[in-house]
Amino acid sequence: MKIAIVCSYYPWPPSVGGVETIVRNASTELAKKNHEVYIVTTPFDVTTMKQVSAYGVEERDRVIVYKLKPSRLKVGYARFLKGLRETLKEIRPEIVHEHNLHPHLFQLTKWKNDASYRLVAELHHPAINLDFFAQRILLPFVTYWLKKNSSSIDVFLTHTQLEKSWLVSKGIKEDLIKVMEPPLISSKLFSCRSKEPSNSNRLLYVGRLVPKKGLQVLLRALSLVNDGELVIAGPYEKRYFENLQRLLRSLGLEDRVRFKGRVAEDKKIDLMSSCSVLVCPTLADYHPIVLLEAQALGVPVIATRVGAIPEIVINGETGLLVEPNNELELAKAIETLLNNDTLRLRFSRKAREFAKSFTVESAVEKLETLYRDVLG
């Protein structure tokens, strides 16, 4: 099959994000299976929204990546892609797989019949991550358009029952929606071993450092716990990072918290496999991939009950779930896991087994079947 995957941001490092990881995982696995795979994107990073690579075409892991100029017009993260129509005419794909409720979805539905491709829309539950005021204002109008034009989309691909229910509530016909686990984790994770000795008092946060991720809540919770050190790894927004540094000093946590900044993939896995608990204090999210990566490595997790996190963490079996923005409950969960080796071991064994349902290999096999069904 000839497949074009359209997303707004560059799906290889240094861009770090859940959608970008899913795009990279799916495209490389599809290419291994001898499909012709193209990614149409911009050379911009989703965290900073700054350009991180040159415009043009390059090949990555047998995947051809077209990096287009974005329009100056954008709403939050959403961008128009200049030259998208001409690029698709050059590729001539059988399947166009679109990510996010961004302007290019509108364009792709309009051109679909003339270009003779089938259209798969993977929206990543847009109502979960409304970081900008303009997004919240425009969402009702955009979802109205989505319902009106849904017949031009061959299938809506969702990851969870939560997202499916949201689409149905917006008027999307249920028979257009397919629920499927996304390609989140490599099966190689199950055989990873840490290069560092495991530290029974080490907490780890991995992800972007932006306000909605709740790092301020995690620091306040840590100040209520007598023991334990925290490592924080990931790219950051400068102003928010400075605010965290001030909070750190005011709480007297300078000796218990280390910032690693952006880390390479192998270093991230090593940090995760050598920690005792991974903490995700997010205030607004869909299903952070890092939670499944940690569980695949046998690391118990603590996360908040937001978005679809309750669908990817089994509370009391693979980790603990707490209410968002509640440092007291988060502190209690941290103490529970740090002080109970037997409980951590039980969670670890269950977590590894549970995570096997979310491997890239398993998800892409199902994705291939979906594409064949769409093509008829």
Order of alpha helices (4+ residues) and beta strands (2+ residues): beta-alpha-beta-beta-beta-beta-beta-alpha-beta-alpha-beta-alpha-beta-alpha-beta-beta-alpha-beta-alpha-beta-alpha-beta-alpha-beta-alpha-beta-alpha-alpha-alpha
